[in-house]
């Protein structure tokens, strides 16, 4: 994931977008975005996982397992 993080940081710089701007425009916690981009958060679940998916660092599962669907539906994800 390190190479992908380097690529994402470079894309921010090349396009003149700050992490703060990106986080706010996508409704994410700025602190979590920084933690992911600095390798301090592995983005395994929750908002951090959603951030990693939005940044293109992780792929969204095609379909959640049957036993998780009711929980995910109740969350609206």
Long-range contacts (C-beta under 8 A, 24 or more apart in sequence): 1-57, 1-58, 2-39, 4-56, 4-57, 5-36, 5-37, 5-39, 5-57, 8-37, 8-55, 8-56, 8-57, 9-37, 26-51, 26-54, 28-54, 50-77
